[in-house]
Amino acid sequence: MSIESDSVRPAIGSQWIKANAIGGAINLAVTFAAFVVGSVLGVSEAGTSAVLKGGFVIVAAAMLTFGLFVLGYLSGVVLRTKLPAFPMRGWLALYVVLGAIFGLISAYAWLTPETPADIDPIDTDIVLGLALGAAIAGVAISAAVGSLQALILRPAAVGLGLWIGCCAIAGVLFALIVPAVIYGPQSGFAQEFVIELVTLAVTILAAAILGPAVERLRPR
């Protein structure tokens, strides 16, 4: 039994990272597609009707919800291989809720008209301060999400303390978004694509940080 367990553990870790990488890539594609739809429809232009904007918000939110649903499903499949009683419905419900929230926030942000970029250099101290603030916010948000995930996993697994801790640590990666926003392209498709690429990198790195917690999970 121990030989089988030892052989499974590294496979679970690599499967977990792979599932998050694939799900993150799909989420990137869906999110970028929603942004392209909004740009083609001109939803950020002053003369766009409220009906069109409202319809775009609904469609974009649904698309981003689907993207996170896929990410949740793929990661859930990996966890289910280790936890026979894994609560897939509850796990997916959490991702759907998070996707809807993120989707609405993103959709409304895309409605905002673009303003001319300020090309003046930004002091390094300001950048570091923003990165520190993003890291702190990321730790708080990730710890909260990790706690919700642990609550869902609790009937099926033990060893969830490390899970919450790793989620909190992974939240520090939010700081990577700051230089992408400040030093990357300042408008249009290039800006959105760079931000999405950084988000994908954060997703994969966060999955790697959570790897030890995934391996430590045991069926209840």
Long-range contacts (C-beta under 8 A, 24 or more apart in sequence): 8-82, 9-215, 12-78, 12-81, 12-82, 12-214, 12-215, 13-211, 13-212, 13-214, 13-215, 15-78, 15-81, 16-75, 16-78, 16-79, 16-207, 16-210, 16-211, 16-214, 17-204, 17-207, 17-208, 17-211, 19-74, 19-75, 19-77, 19-78, 19-207, 20-71, 20-74, 20-75, 20-203, 20-204, 20-206, 20-207, 21-200, 21-203, 21-204, 21-207, 22-74, 23-70, 23-71, 23-72, 23-73, 23-74, 23-75, 23-203, 24-71, 24-199, 24-200, 24-203, 24-204, 25-200, 26-67, 26-70, 26-71, 27-64, 27-67, 27-68, 27-70, 27-71, 27-200, 27-203, 28-67, 28-196, 28-197, 28-199, 28-200, 29-67, 30-63, 30-64, 30-66, 30-67, 30-70, 31-63, 31-64, 31-67, 31-106, 31-196, 32-192, 32-193, 32-196, 33-63, 34-59, 34-60, 34-63, 34-64, 34-103, 34-106, 34-107, 34-110, 35-110, 35-189, 35-192, 36-189, 38-107, 38-110, 38-111, 39-188, 39-189, 43-110, 43-111, 44-110, 44-111, 44-112, 44-113, 44-114, 45-113, 46-113, 53-111, 56-107, 56-110, 56-111, 57-104, 57-107, 57-108, 57-111, 60-103, 60-106, 60-107, 60-110, 61-100, 61-103, 61-104, 61-106, 61-107, 62-103, 63-103, 64-99, 64-102, 64-103, 64-106, 64-107, 65-96, 65-99, 65-100, 65-103, 66-99, 67-99, 68-95, 68-96, 68-98, 68-99, 68-102, 69-95, 69-96, 69-99, 71-95, 71-203, 72-96, 75-207, 78-214, 79-153, 79-214, 79-217, 82-214, 82-217, 82-219, 83-153, 83-156, 83-157, 83-217, 83-219, 84-156, 84-219, 85-155, 85-156, 85-219, 85-220, 86-153, 86-156, 86-157, 87-152, 87-153, 87-155, 87-156, 90-152, 91-149, 91-152, 91-153, 94-148, 94-149, 94-152, 98-145, 114-187, 114-188, 117-186, 117-187, 119-186, 122-182, 127-178, 127-179, 127-182, 130-178, 130-182, 131-175, 131-178, 131-179, 132-175, 134-174, 134-175, 134-177, 134-178, 135-171, 135-172, 135-174, 135-175, 137-171, 137-174, 138-170, 138-171, 138-172, 138-173, 138-174, 138-175, 139-168, 139-169, 139-171, 139-172, 139-174, 140-171, 141-171, 141-174, 142-167, 142-168, 142-170, 142-171, 142-174, 142-206, 143-167, 143-168, 143-171, 153-217, 154-220, 155-220, 156-219, 156-220, 157-217, 157-218, 157-219, 157-220, 158-217, 158-218, 158-219, 158-220, 159-213, 159-216, 159-217, 159-218, 160-217, 162-212, 162-213, 162-216, 163-210, 163-213, 163-216, 163-217, 165-213, 166-209, 166-210, 166-212, 166-213, 167-210, 167-213, 169-209, 170-205, 170-206, 170-209, 170-210, 173-202, 173-205, 173-206, 173-209, 174-202, 176-201, 176-202, 177-202
